[in-house]
């Protein structure tokens, strides 16, 4: 099949996502129980604590601009999300993709996910995505390796202070560093990565060694109340209840293999399928560094997934973990593809060849895969359906101030729409 020029299609998709991301961020930034606001309220006013730097940045922004803390958080979230999608478009716009890669780009656990599942919109992983895309830019051959080394050396520990769980995704950054620095032996790889990540390791030690006390948490909450009339709730409230000391295994008491774990196994297999099919039977073009010498692409990805299992073990936001893992994985793949570091063979399968010849069926399958479903945020949450339709439909209810389709309420179609679509 002829490769697809994605520039115009992807531009429309990116603009669509930016518009609805900013719209929904603004709509929910005044909601009193929204987690994406509460996690940005955490600050250092009661003493050092994990995730406190993000709150301090927004407090500073609110004071400088003389706006409310919630408005500052909205401005910060909208800026980060817009920058990420804008830079992503610039990075990918000239790619020509085969059908597997095209499906992978539009997977519902990638760009569309935050506006399809609003609990994931405005969360701290967006900073990770923005940072990773910037790293991919500076990993280009025309830039000196010292630039990317310095950026990760300086800013990765800063991100650890905003969201410490980024450390589990450090191997994705390590792959880029190994490739850029042409590290071949285990010794060179270990020493160089240790030096570059040393500040981040130090920060993580501090985060583990200096938990926030109950008194410090109370001081932090009182500061928010007195200065910004904000209460500690959700993430800010759970800061000292759900810690990083492996005390959250209780989340699995509410889950069973059927349907919860099985559902996420299927989400992983189906959602990652186009990416894995793009990788399968392909190999690295050169064996000139530690990664390409010792792994084939599918082995590398399995290795990258392994540390992230800790998130699934100790956190219940499984939809978010899938989204983060897939986003970094597909971004890394496009980096390898764009820089001709991986072969780009199209692996033919009998059933897929049949679908490719039926363009109407192919379009239908693509629409169902890309826009008709997405995982919910929590492990115990069901699969959401009609994702694209709901984004447009629910926003129109907000914009035009109506409660939904209520004409001919006894009509079977309207009853079906109310029960299964809304």
N, C-alpha and C positions, 0 to 999 in steps of 0.2 A: 504494500500500500504506500502511496505517496506520502512523504512527510508533511506535517501541517505547520504552516506559518502562523504562529500564535499571536503576533503583535497586536492586531486590532481586536481580536476576541479577548485577549488577556487584558487589554486596556479597559474595555467595557466592564469586564468582571472586576477589576481593581477599583475603578471609579464607583461601581455599584457598592462594593464592600466598604470603601471609605465613607461614602454618603451615609449608609445605614449604621456603620460603626459610630460615627459622630452623632447621628440622630439618636440612637439608642443610649449612648453614653450620656448625652444631655438629658434625655427623658428620665433615666434612672438615677442620675447623680443626686437627686433630692430624696430618693426613696430611703426610708429610715431603717430598712433591714437588708440592704444590699451588701453582699460580701465584698464585691469589687471596690466599694468605698471603705468598708471597715478595715481591710488589710492595709490601706494607705494611711490610716489614722495612727498606727503604731509609731512611736517616736522615742527619743532619748530623754525626755523631760523627767522621767523617774529613774534614770540611770541607763547604762548600756543594756541593750537587748537585741536579740535577733530581729531582723526585718525593720529595725528602727530608722535606718537611713532614708527610706522612701518617705516616711512621714515627715522627717526633718526637712527634706527637699520641698515638700508641699507646704509646710508651715512657713518656710522662708519665702516661697513664691506668693503665698497669701499675704504675707506682711509687706513684701516689696510692691505688689500690685494693689494693695488695700482692697482685697476681695475676700469673700468667705473661704473657709478651708475647703468646702465641697466644690466651690467654683474652681479653686486652684487644682484640686484633684482631677476634675473634669478636663481642665485645660491641659494638664500634664498627660492624662490618658489619651485624649484625642490627638495630641501632638505626636506622641510615641507611636500610636497605631497608624496615623497618616504617614509619618516618616517611614515606618517599616514597609508599608505596602507600596509607597512611592519608590523607595530604593529597590525593593524587590522587583517591581516592574522594569525599572531601568536595567537591572542585572539580567533579567530573563528575556527581555522583549525580542531579541534577535535569534532566539533558539527556534529551530525547526524540529518538531517532535513526531515520533511515531505514535501509533494509537495507544500503546501501553503508557507511554510517557504523558500523553495528553490526558488520559484518564487519571493518572497519578497527580497531575497538576491541579485538576479540578476535584480531587477527592474531598468528600464532605468533612473529613477530619483535618483539613488543612486550612485554607484561607477563609472559607465560609463559616467554619465552626463557631467562632465567637459571636457572630450575629445570629446564628441559628440557635445557639444555646447561650442565652444572655447571662447566665451565671458565670460563664467563662470570659465575658467581655470586660476589658479593663483590668484584667488580672496581671500580676507581675511578670508572667512569662513573656509578655509582649516585649519587654526590655531585652530578654534573652534573644528573641528572634531578631530584633533590630541590631543588637550587638553582633550576632552571628553573621547576618547579611553584610554588615560593614567589614567584618573579618574576611569574608569571601572576596570582597572588593580588593582589599589590600594584599590578599594572597596571590593576586595576579603577578605574572612574571615581570611586569614593568616596575614593580615596587621592590625595594630592598627588603630583605628578610628582617632587618632590624626594626622596621616599622611595625610589622605584625607581632614580633616578639615583645616590643615595648608596650604596644596597646594591650595585649593580654596580661603582661606583667603588672601593668598599672591599674587597668580597669576591671579585670576579672575579680579581684578581691573586693572592689567597690560593689559589684553586682552581688557578691556573696553577702554583703551587709544589707542589701535590699531584699534578697530572697536566697537563703542559704542552700536551698535544694538544687540550685544551679550546679553545685559541685558534682552531682551525679551525672551531669551532662558534659563534664569536662573532657571525657574521651573524644567527643565530636570535635572540640577545639584542638585536642592533641593530634588528631589525624591531619588537620590542616597544618599545624606546626611541623610535624614530621615531614610532610610533603614539601613545605616551603623551605625548610632548613636542610633538606636532603640527608636526613639522619638515617644511617644504615645499620649500624651495629646496635645491639641491646644496650651496651654501656653508654654509647653516645646519646642514644635516645633517652635513657633513664636520667642521665646527668643534666642534659639540656632541658628536658621537661621539668625536672625537679627545680632547677633554677628559675624557670619562667613561672611556675606555679607556686613557688615558695611563699610569696606574700599571701596567696589565697589559702594555702595550708595553715599559715599563721592565723589568719582571720578565722578559719573554721575551728581551730583550737580555742581561740578566744570565745567564739560563740558557744561552744560546748562547755567551756570552763566557767563562764560568767553568766549564768541564767538570771533573769530578772526576778527579784524577790517579790513577795506579796505586797510589801510596803511600797516598793518601787512601782509596781503595777497600779496601785491605788493612787500614787502621786501622778503618774502619767494620765490616768483617767480623770483625775481632778483638774489637771492642767487643760485637758480638752474641754471639760465642762466650763471652766471659768473663763478661758480665753476665746473659745469658739462655739460654746453652747452645744458641744457634741458629746455624746455618750459613748462609752466603750461597749461594743456589741460585736457579735459574730467573731471574726478573726481577732479583733483587738481584745475581746473578752476571753477568748480561748487561748490567748498567748501563753499563759502560765498553767492552763489546764491540760491542753494537748501539747506536750513538749516534744523535744527531739530526742528524748531518752527512751524510745521504744516502748511507750506506754499507751499506744493507741490501737493495740491489737483487738480491742473490744469491737471494732467496726465489723469484724468478720462474724460476730455472733448473730448479726442480722442478715447474713448472706448464706445462700445455699448454692451447690453446684448447678442445679437447675432451679431457676433460670439464670441466676446472676453471673456466676463464673463462666458458664457455658456461653451466655450472651456475649460477654466480652472477648471470649476466645474467638467467636464468630466475627465480632467487630474487627478484631486484629487481622484475622485471616482475609476477610473480604476487603476491609479498608486499605490494608497494606498490599493487597494482591497486585495491583498494577505496578507499584514500585518494585516488588519482589520479582515480578515477571520481566521487568526491564533489566534487573540485575542478573537474574538466573541465566546461566550459560554464557555470560559475558565475563571478561577478565580485565585486569589492569594491563595497559599497553606497555608499561615499563616496569622492570623490577629494580628500581633505583633508590628505594628507601625501605625502612624497616617494615612498614605496613604492607607494601606491595610485594615484598620478598616473602613474607610469612603468612599472608592471608590472601584468599580470593575474595571477591566482593561480598558474596553471601555470608562467608565466615566473618568478615569484618563487621557486617551489620548485626549478626547474632552476638558478637562480642560487645558491640555498642549498646545493645538492648539489655545486657545482663545487669549492669549496676542499677538500672532504672527499676528493676523488679522490687527494690527496696521501697520505692514510692507506692507501688501496688500493695505491698505487704503492710505498710504502716499508715497509708492515707486512703480516704474513701472517695476522693475526687478522680475516679478512674477515667472518666471522660476527658478531663483535662490532661491526665498523664498520657493518654493515647494521642491527644492533639499535639502536645509538646514533642513527644517522641517522633511522631510522624513528621511534624514540621521540620525538625532538625535533620531527620533522615532524608527527606526529599530535597532539602536545601543542599545537603552534602552531596547527594547524587547529582544534582544539577551542576554543582561545582566540578565534580569529576568529569561530567559529560562536556561541560563548556570548555574545559581546559584539555580535552582529549586525553584524559588520564585513564579512561575506561573504554573498552570496545562498545560499539553501539549496534550489535547484531539484533535483528528482529527475529525472535523465536516463534516459528509458526506452529500452531496447533489446529487440529482438524475442525473443532467446533468454532474456534475463533475465526478461522478462514471463512467458514460458512457465514458467520455474522458480518464479516467485513464486506462480503459480496452483496449483502442486503442492507442498503444504506438506511432505509426506514427503520429496520429492526435495530441497527447499530445506534441510530439517534435515540431510539426509545430506551435501549439499554444504558446509554450514556446519561440520559436525563434521569432515569431511575437511580443510577449509581451516584451521580454527582449532586442531585438537588432534591431527592425524595426522602432522605433519611439522615439521621445523625445520632450519635450516642448522647444521652443525658449526662449531667455532670457527675452524679454519684454512682457508686457501684450498684446500688439497689434500684437505680432509675431505669425505666423502660426505654426502648428505642423511640425517639421522636420521628414523626413522619411528616411528609409534605413540607420539608424545610424551607424551600424557596418560596412557596406559596404563603406560608405563615409569616415569613419576614415581611413580605409586601402587604399581606392582609392585615396583620396586627398593627403595623405602622400606620396604615390607612385609617384604622379605627381611632388611633391616637390623633392623627392629623385632622381628621374630619369630625372627631368627637361623636362617634356613634358606637353602640355596644356590640354590633354584629348584624348578620343577616337575620332579620326578623319578619320579613314579608312572607305571607303564605306559610305560617308556622306549622300548620298541619300537613303540609306537603311532605311526602316521604323523602324527597331530595333535601329539603331544608332540615328535616330531622336528622338525616344522615350527616349533613354538613356540621350541624351543631354538636353532634355526639362524637364524630370521628375526625373532623377537620379542625374545628376550633379548639 
